[in-house]
Amino acid sequence: MIAGPVTPRSVLGLEALLSRHLDLIEHGLVEVARQFEVRDVFAVPVLARDFGGAPVLVFAEAPDAGQPAALRAARAFGYLCANPWLLQRVFPHRMPEPPERALRVVVVGFRIDDVALATLRALALPDLVVCELHEWSIAGARHWCARPLLAKPERDDHGFSPPSAARGEPRALAAEVLQWLERLDADVAIDGDRYARRVHARGRPLCTLAVGPRDVTLALTGGPTFTIASRTDAIAAMDVAMSAFQAVLAEAPADALPLAAADLADLRRSVRGVRLTAAECAALQEDGASA
């Protein structure tokens, strides 16, 4: 979610917004090139790289775009799959798979009607994401967020389940950390996408859990980022996350849902997998009382 000035509801305004804020669409999505074109064949407003290293063609769907995004996406995808050398030339990164299997397509619009969505759904694109950008304001500050409309293949990236891109050991580590985060408090909320989960506690952003090909990262809001490659790493990162949550509790309104220090002590004991000493329990209770 971002705040900013009024953005023109045109294809140029949409492309400018996307090039600056690709993270609205998906965690870890970064621009590689802008206005990637092959004369008389196709034009891609933004060529990006996702968190897993795959190339992503990003198209803007708007009434003044000239051609529907479905047509532009199909032409670009078909041409690049038939000429993978070109994609490799303009995408100077190692791909997780051969270009014809790694290539993804994202279509974004301020409003995508039923006909455009049905046309996009009918395209034989192996990896497609379609979403709308929506704007609102709070106290005069404008904010944007992306609303997913279509994902091929279908994925479930909601709740406290691991991100759908997670495989093998990273998936198991992410699942365990998310279970611990869910137990932090009754007022813990989460949202995310195929690569990440963003965690809020008591209405405040607490951390972001992201899954890569070989490990997991836990980034505390306004704090350090931890690389989690083993359960020992996960325990250490979660210990710091619980301390950050105690800071959130200290700033919570007086009438907020209370949390007994013993609850946090029980969770910390569960995470560590060992019994705490009497001194440790007393220290945790003192921390909770001072918070």
N, C-alpha and C positions, 0 to 999 in steps of 0.2 A: 504494500500500500504506500502511495506517495501523495504528497501535497504540492500544489504548484499553481501557476497562473492558468487562465483560460486557454484551452487548446482548440484551435479551429477544427470543426467536424468535417474535415476534408481528408483526402488520401495523403496529402503532404503533411498535414497536421498529425495524422495517425502515424505515419512513417517516422516523423521526428520524435514523437512520444516513444515509439517502440525502440528506436536506436539508442535513446537515453536510458530507458528503463526496461530492458529485456527481462530483468528479474521479476517483473510483474507477472510474466507468463510462467516462468519456471525457475526454481533455484539453480544458480550456477550457470545460467545461460549468458554467454558473453559474445559481443560482436567480433567478427573476424574481418568482414569487409562490408562496405555499403554500396548499393547500386551496382551489383554484379550483373553484367549484361553480355549477351552474345547477339550481335546485330541481326535483326529480322527473325530471331528465334525466341528469345525470352529475356526478361529483366527481373531480377530478384532484388527487392528493396534492401534486405539485410541477410547476409550470410553469417550464421552464428555457430558457436560450438557449445554443446551441452556439457553438463557436469561429468558425464561419462566419456567425453571426448568425441562424440559423433557430430558430423556436420548437420546443420539445420537450416533449411530454406524458410525464411519468414516473409509472409505476404500480407498486405493490407487489403481488406475488403471494404470498399467505400463506394457510394453512388457515382462519384466522379473519377473512379479508377480507370475508366475506359473499357477494360475487359474484366469479366468476372474472375475472382481469385481462383476458382476451380480450373478454369482454362489455363491461366498463367502457371499455376502449380503443376498441372499435368504436363504441359510443354517443357517446363524446366526440369522436372523429375525425369521424364522420358529421355530428354537429350543428354543429361548428365549420366544417367545409367548406361546409355549407349556409348558415352565418351568419358569413362571414369578418369582418364588421364588429365582431362581438363579440371575436374573437381579436385584432384590431387594437387594440381598446379596452383590453384587459387586458395586451397585450404592447406596451409603449411604446417599441419599437425599430423601426428600418427593417429590413424583411425582404429577403433576397436574391432572393425570388421572390414571386408572389402567394400569399396565405395558404394556399389550397387545394393549392398545389404545394410550399410550403416546410415544411408541418407534418410533424414527425417524432414517432414513438412509441417509448418505451423501457419495457420491462417487466423488473423485477428481483425475484428471490426468493432466499430462503435455499436452497430446493430446488424445482425446477420439474419435475413428473413428465412422463412421455411423453405422456399425454393432453392436458395443458395446453399442452405444446410443440407438439403436432400441431394443436391448435385455433388457436394463435397463427400457426402457419405457413400455415394455410388462410385467414386473414383477408386481405382485399384492401387491405392497407396498403402504400403505395409505399415507405415508409422506416421499417423496424422493426428494433430491436435488442433481443434477449432475452439476459439473462445471470444467472448465479447469483453470490451473494456467499459466499465461503468464508473460514473463520477458521482460524488456527493460532497457535501460540505458540512463542517462542524465549526461553529463560531467564526464563520467567514473563511476558514481554511479549506481549500478544495483537495479532495483525495480521489485516488484511482485504485481500482482493483480489477483483476481478471476473473470472469465467470466462465468456467469450462462448459462447452456445449457438446463436444464430441471428442472421443479418443479412440483411435484404432492402433493397435488392438485395445479392447476394453480393459480398464484397470480399476481397481478399488484403492484409491489413495485418500481415504478418509479415516478418521478415528485414530486409535493408538496402534494400528497395525503397522508393520515396517513398510517403508517406501517400496513400491512395486519393482523398482529397478534393482533392489537388493537381492543378492544371490549368495549361497553358501555361508561361510563364516560371518561375513559382514551382516547378513540378514539376521542370523541368530543373535549377534551382539546388539544390533539395533532393536530387536524385539525385546530383549531383556532390559535394556536401558529405558525403552518406552514404557514397559510395565512398571518400572521403578518410578518414573516421572508421573505416571497416572496415579500412583499411590501417594504422591506428595500431599495432596489436598483435595477436598471435595470441589473446590473451585479452580480446576485446571482444565484449560481448553486447548485444542490443537487443530491446526490445519496444515495442508502441505500439498506435495505433488509427487511425481515419480522418484525424485531424488532426495526429498527433505521433509522434515516435520518441524513446524514452528510452534513452540509451546508458550502459552500464557498462563500465569498464575495470579489469582486475585486481580485479573484485568490488566496485568502488566506483562510485557514480553520478558520471558525468562531465558530461553535458549533456543537454538536451532540445531537439530540433529540431521546431519547429511550423510548419505551413503555413497561411497565411491566403489570402484571395482575391487579394491583389496582391503579397505578399512572404512571406519566410521569416524566422523568428526562431530564433536559437541562444542558449539560456540555459545558461550554465555553472552547475553546482551550487555554491551559495554564492558566486557571482560575478556578473559583469555579463551583460546580455542584449544581443545584437546584432541589429539589423534588417538583413536581407540582401535587397537589391533589385537587385543586380548581381553579376557575377563578382568585381569588385574588392572589394565588401563581403564576399563569401564567403571570399576569400583572407585578408582582415584578421581575420575571425572565426576561421577555421581556425588562423591563426598563434597566436592567444591560446589556442585549445583545445589545441594541441600543447604550449604552455608549461604549461597546467594538467595535461596528461598527464604531463609530466616531474615535476610535484609528486607525482602519484600514484606514479610509479616510485620516488621518494625514500622513500615510506612502505611500499613493498612488502617482504614478508619476504625474508630473505637467500637462501632457496632458491627464490624465485620465478623464473619463466622470464626469463632476461636479455634485454635489448634493447640492441644495439650503438648507440652514438651515431650511427654512420654511417647506420643504418636511418632514424632520425628526420630526419637531414640530407637523405637521398634523398627522403623524403616531402615535406619542406618545399620542396625544390627543384622537385619535381613539381607541388605546389600553386601555387607562384608562377609556374611556367612559364618560369623563367629559371635560368641557371647561377649558383650562389653564388660569391662571391669566396673566395680562400684564407682571408682574415681571417674571413669568415662561417663557413666550414666549421670553422676552428679554434675559434671561439667556441662553436659547437654541440657540438663534441667536449668542450670544457671543461665546458659545461653538463651533458652526459651523464656525464662523469667525476665531477663534484661531486654528481650525483644518486645 
